[in-house]
Amino acid sequence: MLEVALGIGLLIVMGAFAYMSAHMVEEKKKGKRIPLPWEKEKDMGYGMGYSKKPAKKAKKKKKTAMKKKKK
């Protein structure tokens, strides 16, 4: 009886590992985040008026070299 319970538990853990691995491969192929079935949009930062598009990164301004004043 104990062997059957441990076998079922191990099978569930292995199935979850295979599912997460396949999910991560699919995200990498598409190049964007795909929510897991138990994740809600609100948890991902999309709720309450947020766009589902990823936020653009702010551009850094290049520091200009100070010009020497002519005397």
N, CA, C and O atoms as a Tinker XYZ file with bonds, in Angstrom:
   284  protein
     1  N      0.823000   -1.196000    0.000000    73     2
     2  CA     0.000000    0.000000    0.000000    64     1     3
     3  C      0.869000    1.263000    0.000000    63     2     4     5
     4  O      0.593000    2.211000   -0.736000    81     3
     5  N      1.902000    1.271000    0.815000    73     3     6
     6  CA     2.792000    2.419000    0.904000    64     5     7
     7  C      3.556000    2.621000   -0.402000    63     6     8     9
     8  O      3.798000    3.753000   -0.819000    81     7
     9  N      3.934000    1.510000   -1.045000    73     7    10
    10  CA     4.650000    1.598000   -2.315000    64     9    11
    11  C      3.787000    2.240000   -3.395000    63    10    12    13
    12  O      4.286000    3.017000   -4.209000    81    11
    13  N      2.506000    1.922000   -3.406000    73    11    14
    14  CA     1.585000    2.490000   -4.395000    64    13    15
    15  C      1.431000    3.991000   -4.160000    63    14    16    17
    16  O      1.445000    4.766000   -5.116000    81    15
    17  N      1.286000    4.409000   -2.917000    73    15    18
    18  CA     1.137000    5.828000   -2.586000    64    17    19
    19  C      2.397000    6.611000   -2.974000    63    18    20    21
    20  O      2.306000    7.701000   -3.539000    81    19
    21  N      3.562000    6.054000   -2.671000    73    19    22
    22  CA     4.809000    6.718000   -3.041000    64    21    23
    23  C      4.970000    6.771000   -4.565000    63    22    24    25
    24  O      5.457000    7.765000   -5.104000    81    23
    25  N      4.568000    5.717000   -5.244000    73    23    26
    26  CA     4.648000    5.680000   -6.703000    64    25    27
    27  C      3.751000    6.732000   -7.342000    63    26    28    29
    28  O      4.155000    7.402000   -8.293000    81    27
    29  N      2.544000    6.878000   -6.826000    73    27    30
    30  CA     1.613000    7.894000   -7.340000    64    29    31
    31  C      2.156000    9.291000   -7.063000    63    30    32    33
    32  O      2.090000   10.165000   -7.927000    81    31
    33  N      2.687000    9.504000   -5.874000    73    31    34
    34  CA     3.266000   10.804000   -5.530000    64    33    35
    35  C      4.433000   11.158000   -6.439000    63    34    36    37
    36  O      4.537000   12.289000   -6.914000    81    35
    37  N      5.306000   10.191000   -6.679000    73    35    38
    38  CA     6.452000   10.407000   -7.556000    64    37    39
    39  C      5.994000   10.694000   -8.984000    63    38    40    41
    40  O      6.579000   11.542000   -9.658000    81    39
    41  N      4.970000   10.007000   -9.447000    73    39    42
    42  CA     4.420000   10.221000  -10.789000    64    41    43
    43  C      3.846000   11.636000  -10.929000    63    42    44    45
    44  O      4.008000   12.270000  -11.972000    81    43
    45  N      3.185000   12.125000   -9.896000    73    43    46
    46  CA     2.633000   13.490000   -9.913000    64    45    47
    47  C      3.758000   14.524000   -9.973000    63    46    48    49
    48  O      3.676000   15.489000  -10.733000    81    47
    49  N      4.799000   14.325000   -9.178000    73    47    50
    50  CA     5.936000   15.255000   -9.177000    64    49    51
    51  C      6.619000   15.258000  -10.547000    63    50    52    53
    52  O      6.962000   16.324000  -11.057000    81    51
    53  N      6.816000   14.106000  -11.138000    73    51    54
    54  CA     7.459000   14.018000  -12.451000    64    53    55
    55  C      6.586000   14.670000  -13.530000    63    54    56    57
    56  O      7.108000   15.321000  -14.435000    81    55
    57  N      5.278000   14.503000  -13.440000    73    55    58
    58  CA     4.368000   15.135000  -14.398000    64    57    59
    59  C      4.405000   16.646000  -14.287000    63    58    60    61
    60  O      4.402000   17.344000  -15.301000    81    59
    61  N      4.438000   17.161000  -13.060000    73    59    62
    62  CA     4.509000   18.609000  -12.854000    64    61    63
    63  C      5.828000   19.158000  -13.404000    63    62    64    65
    64  O      5.846000   20.235000  -14.000000    81    63
    65  N      6.918000   18.435000  -13.210000    73    63    66
    66  CA     8.213000   18.856000  -13.729000    64    65    67
    67  C      8.196000   18.901000  -15.260000    63    66    68    69
    68  O      8.702000   19.851000  -15.858000    81    67
    69  N      7.619000   17.881000  -15.890000    73    67    70
    70  CA     7.538000   17.839000  -17.355000    64    69    71
    71  C      6.665000   18.976000  -17.886000    63    70    72    73
    72  O      6.999000   19.588000  -18.900000    81    71
    73  N      5.552000   19.263000  -17.209000    73    71    74
    74  CA     4.669000   20.348000  -17.642000    64    73    75
    75  C      5.376000   21.706000  -17.559000    63    74    76    77
    76  O      5.303000   22.507000  -18.490000    81    75
    77  N      6.054000   21.954000  -16.448000    73    75    78
    78  CA     6.741000   23.242000  -16.279000    64    77    79
    79  C      7.872000   23.388000  -17.296000    63    78    80    81
    80  O      8.106000   24.480000  -17.813000    81    79
    81  N      8.560000   22.308000  -17.577000    73    79    82
    82  CA     9.631000   22.355000  -18.569000    64    81    83
    83  C      9.076000   22.691000  -19.949000    63    82    84    85
    84  O      9.633000   23.534000  -20.652000    81    83
    85  N      7.985000   22.040000  -20.341000    73    83    86
    86  CA     7.360000   22.318000  -21.639000    64    85    87
    87  C      6.838000   23.755000  -21.696000    63    86    88    89
    88  O      6.922000   24.409000  -22.735000    81    87
    89  N      6.305000   24.236000  -20.590000    73    87    90
    90  CA     5.788000   25.605000  -20.528000    64    89    91
    91  C      6.919000   26.618000  -20.724000    63    90    92    93
    92  O      6.761000   27.594000  -21.458000    81    91
    93  N      8.040000   26.389000  -20.079000    73    91    94
    94  CA     9.177000   27.298000  -20.200000    64    93    95
    95  C      9.753000   27.289000  -21.615000    63    94    96    97
    96  O     10.169000   28.333000  -22.117000    81    95
    97  N      9.782000   26.124000  -22.263000    73    95    98
    98  CA    10.265000   26.039000  -23.644000    64    97    99
    99  C      9.339000   26.834000  -24.563000    63    98   100   101
   100  O      9.812000   27.548000  -25.447000    81    99
   101  N      8.032000   26.718000  -24.363000    73    99   102
   102  CA     7.068000   27.454000  -25.188000    64   101   103
   103  C      7.207000   28.961000  -24.992000    63   102   104   105
   104  O      7.113000   29.719000  -25.957000    81   103
   105  N      7.429000   29.404000  -23.759000    73   103   106
   106  CA     7.647000   30.833000  -23.500000    64   105   107
   107  C      8.887000   31.323000  -24.222000    63   106   108   109
   108  O      8.886000   32.416000  -24.788000    81   107
   109  N      9.933000   30.535000  -24.209000    73   107   110
   110  CA    11.178000   30.930000  -24.871000    64   109   111
   111  C     10.982000   31.011000  -26.382000    63   110   112   113
   112  O     11.517000   31.913000  -27.028000    81   111
   113  N     10.214000   30.071000  -26.956000    73   111   114
   114  CA     9.948000   30.085000  -28.394000    64   113   115
   115  C      9.167000   31.330000  -28.805000    63   114   116   117
   116  O      9.491000   31.975000  -29.803000    81   115
   117  N      8.124000   31.667000  -28.019000    73   115   118
   118  CA     7.289000   32.815000  -28.349000    64   117   119
   119  C      7.936000   34.134000  -27.965000    63   118   120   121
   120  O      7.573000   35.177000  -28.509000    81   119
   121  N      8.874000   34.110000  -27.052000    73   119   122
   122  CA     9.564000   35.324000  -26.635000    64   121   123
   123  C      8.744000   36.218000  -25.735000    63   122   124   125
   124  O      9.031000   37.410000  -25.627000    81   123
   125  N      7.737000   35.678000  -25.090000    73   123   126
   126  CA     6.938000   36.462000  -24.148000    64   125   127
   127  C      6.463000   35.560000  -23.025000    63   126   128   129
   128  O      6.547000   34.335000  -23.108000    81   127
   129  N      5.969000   36.186000  -21.982000    73   127   130
   130  CA     5.504000   35.439000  -20.809000    64   129   131
   131  C      4.106000   34.905000  -21.052000    63   130   132   133
   132  O      3.221000   35.646000  -21.479000    81   131
   133  N      3.899000   33.624000  -20.782000    73   131   134
   134  CA     2.597000   32.985000  -20.916000    64   133   135
   135  C      2.127000   32.640000  -19.507000    63   134   136   137
   136  O      2.842000   31.958000  -18.773000    81   135
   137  N      0.930000   33.103000  -19.114000    73   135   138
   138  CA     0.476000   32.800000  -17.748000    64   137   139
   139  C      0.158000   31.315000  -17.569000    63   138   140   141
   140  O     -0.368000   30.666000  -18.472000    81   139
   141  N      0.480000   30.801000  -16.408000    73   139   142
   142  CA     0.129000   29.436000  -16.067000    64   141   143
   143  C     -1.370000   29.381000  -15.787000    63   142   144   145
   144  O     -1.970000   30.414000  -15.491000    81   143
   145  N     -1.992000   28.200000  -15.873000    73   143   146
   146  CA    -3.453000   28.109000  -15.685000    64   145   147
   147  C     -3.947000   28.683000  -14.359000    63   146   148   149
   148  O     -5.066000   29.194000  -14.304000    81   147
   149  N     -3.166000   28.617000  -13.307000    73   147   150
   150  CA    -3.626000   29.106000  -12.008000    64   149   151
   151  C     -3.252000   30.558000  -11.755000    63   150   152   153
   152  O     -3.602000   31.101000  -10.707000    81   151
   153  N     -2.556000   31.202000  -12.675000    73   151   154
   154  CA    -2.207000   32.613000  -12.517000    64   153   155
   155  C     -3.312000   33.492000  -13.093000    63   154   156   157
   156  O     -3.883000   33.192000  -14.141000    81   155
   157  N     -3.596000   34.571000  -12.394000    73   155   158
   158  CA    -4.588000   35.526000  -12.860000    64   157   159
   159  C     -3.882000   36.718000  -13.481000    63   158   160   161
   160  O     -2.722000   36.986000  -13.167000    81   159
   161  N     -4.571000   37.435000  -14.357000    73   159   162
   162  CA    -3.978000   38.614000  -14.989000    64   161   163
   163  C     -3.588000   39.649000  -13.946000    63   162   164   165
   164  O     -2.579000   40.337000  -14.101000    81   163
   165  N     -4.377000   39.765000  -12.890000    73   163   166
   166  CA    -4.105000   40.737000  -11.838000    64   165   167
   167  C     -2.758000   40.457000  -11.178000    63   166   168   169
   168  O     -2.030000   41.386000  -10.830000    81   167
   169  N     -2.425000   39.166000  -11.006000    73   167   170
   170  CA    -1.158000   38.789000  -10.385000    64   169   171
   171  C      0.036000   39.132000  -11.273000    63   170   172   173
   172  O      1.151000   39.311000  -10.784000    81   171
   173  N     -0.203000   39.222000  -12.568000    73   171   174
   174  CA     0.877000   39.487000  -13.507000    64   173   175
   175  C      1.072000   40.972000  -13.760000    63   174   176   177
   176  O      1.940000   41.358000  -14.543000    81   175
   177  N      0.273000   41.810000  -13.105000    73   175   178
   178  CA     0.430000   43.247000  -13.270000    64   177   179
   179  C     -0.379000   43.805000  -14.422000    63   178   180   181
   180  O     -0.132000   44.932000  -14.851000    81   179
   181  N     -1.343000   43.046000  -14.937000    73   179   182
   182  CA    -2.133000   43.499000  -16.070000    64   181   183
   183  C     -3.469000   44.121000  -15.656000    63   182   184   185
   184  O     -4.091000   44.826000  -16.451000    81   183
   185  N     -3.909000   43.873000  -14.439000    73   183   186
   186  CA    -5.230000   44.329000  -14.021000    64   185   187
   187  C     -5.307000   45.835000  -13.816000    63   186   188   189
   188  O     -4.283000   46.518000  -13.784000    81   187
   189  N     -6.494000   46.333000  -13.681000    73   187   190
   190  CA    -6.758000   47.731000  -13.350000    64   189   191
   191  C     -6.162000   48.711000  -14.362000    63   190   192   193
   192  O     -5.474000   49.656000  -13.976000    81   191
   193  N     -6.420000   48.496000  -15.633000    73   191   194
   194  CA    -6.041000   49.468000  -16.644000    64   193   195
   195  C     -4.649000   49.319000  -17.221000    63   194   196   197
   196  O     -4.231000   50.131000  -18.046000    81   195
   197  N     -3.929000   48.300000  -16.802000    73   195   198
   198  CA    -2.603000   48.096000  -17.375000    64   197   199
   199  C     -2.732000   47.421000  -18.729000    63   198   200   201
   200  O     -3.651000   46.632000  -18.952000    81   199
   201  N     -1.828000   47.726000  -19.618000    73   199   202
   202  CA    -1.808000   47.108000  -20.928000    64   201   203
   203  C     -1.191000   45.721000  -20.822000    63   202   204   205
   204  O     -0.351000   45.479000  -19.956000    81   203
   205  N     -1.605000   44.805000  -21.703000    73   203   206
   206  CA    -1.013000   43.475000  -21.716000    64   205   207
   207  C      0.309000   43.471000  -22.464000    63   206   208   209
   208  O      1.015000   42.463000  -22.473000    81   207
   209  N      0.649000   44.592000  -23.092000    73   207   210
   210  CA     1.918000   44.677000  -23.797000    64   209   211
   211  C      3.036000   44.897000  -22.782000    63   210   212   213
   212  O      2.841000   45.599000  -21.789000    81   211
   213  N      4.194000   44.307000  -23.019000    73   211   214
   214  CA     5.289000   44.543000  -22.071000    64   213   215
   215  C      5.724000   46.005000  -22.081000    63   214   216   217
   216  O      5.696000   46.668000  -23.118000    81   215
   217  N      6.116000   46.487000  -20.934000    73   215   218
   218  CA     6.517000   47.887000  -20.808000    64   217   219
   219  C      7.816000   48.131000  -21.565000    63   218   220   221
   220  O      8.713000   47.287000  -21.578000    81   219
   221  N      7.901000   49.302000  -22.195000    73   219   222
   222  CA     9.125000   49.658000  -22.902000    64   221   223
   223  C     10.152000   50.138000  -21.894000    63   222   224   225
   224  O      9.823000   50.787000  -20.901000    81   223
   225  N     11.393000   49.806000  -22.169000    73   223   226
   226  CA    12.460000   50.241000  -21.284000    64   225   227
   227  C     12.784000   51.703000  -21.585000    63   226   228   229
   228  O     12.777000   52.131000  -22.738000    81   227
   229  N     13.059000   52.436000  -20.553000    73   227   230
   230  CA    13.398000   53.849000  -20.714000    64   229   231
   231  C     14.764000   53.958000  -21.380000    63   230   232   233
   232  O     15.694000   53.217000  -21.060000    81   231
   233  N     14.860000   54.887000  -22.300000    73   231   234
   234  CA    16.135000   55.097000  -22.968000    64   233   235
   235  C     17.024000   55.960000  -22.085000    63   234   236   237
   236  O     16.581000   56.947000  -21.498000    81   235
   237  N     18.268000   55.570000  -22.009000    73   235   238
   238  CA    19.222000   56.343000  -21.218000    64   237   239
   239  C     19.816000   57.429000  -22.100000    63   238   240   241
   240  O     20.190000   57.188000  -23.248000    81   239
   241  N     19.891000   58.608000  -21.550000    73   239   242
   242  CA    20.512000   59.702000  -22.280000    64   241   243
   243  C     22.010000   59.558000  -22.204000    63   242   244   245
   244  O     22.571000   59.233000  -21.157000    81   243
   245  N     22.649000   59.803000  -23.326000    73   243   246
   246  CA    24.105000   59.759000  -23.338000    64   245   247
   247  C     24.643000   61.021000  -22.688000    63   246   248   249
   248  O     24.139000   62.120000  -22.915000    81   247
   249  N     25.647000   60.848000  -21.899000    73   247   250
   250  CA    26.274000   61.993000  -21.256000    64   249   251
   251  C     27.184000   62.667000  -22.267000    63   250   252   253
   252  O     28.101000   62.056000  -22.815000    81   251
   253  N     26.914000   63.907000  -22.495000    73   251   254
   254  CA    27.753000   64.647000  -23.434000    64   253   255
   255  C     28.966000   65.197000  -22.698000    63   254   256   257
   256  O     28.891000   65.594000  -21.535000    81   255
   257  N     30.057000   65.206000  -23.396000    73   255   258
   258  CA    31.285000   65.745000  -22.804000    64   257   259
   259  C     31.136000   67.262000  -22.702000    63   258   260   261
   260  O     30.603000   67.902000  -23.608000    81   259
   261  N     31.602000   67.820000  -21.613000    73   259   262
   262  CA    31.500000   69.262000  -21.420000    64   261   263
   263  C     32.419000   69.965000  -22.403000    63   262   264   265
   264  O     33.587000   69.604000  -22.551000    81   263
   265  N     31.885000   70.954000  -23.059000    73   263   266
   266  CA    32.693000   71.712000  -24.029000    64   265   267
   267  C     33.505000   72.766000  -23.279000    63   266   268   269
   268  O     33.043000   73.399000  -22.330000    81   267
   269  N     34.730000   72.917000  -23.754000    73   267   270
   270  CA    35.601000   73.933000  -23.145000    64   269   271
   271  C     35.218000   75.304000  -23.680000    63   270   272   273
   272  O     34.972000   75.486000  -24.872000    81   271
   273  N     35.176000   76.246000  -22.777000    73   271   274
   274  CA    34.861000   77.621000  -23.175000    64   273   275
   275  C     36.085000   78.283000  -23.775000    63   274   276   277
   276  O     37.201000   78.128000  -23.280000    81   275
   277  N     35.860000   79.022000  -24.848000    73   275   278
   278  CA    36.955000   79.764000  -25.457000    64   277   279
   279  C     37.103000   81.105000  -24.763000    63   278   280   281
   280  O     36.107000   81.768000  -24.472000    81   279
   281  N     38.323000   81.503000  -24.497000    73   279   282
   282  CA    38.567000   82.787000  -23.836000    64   281   283
   283  C     38.991000   83.819000  -24.834000    63   282   284
   284  O     39.243000   84.967000  -24.466000    81   283
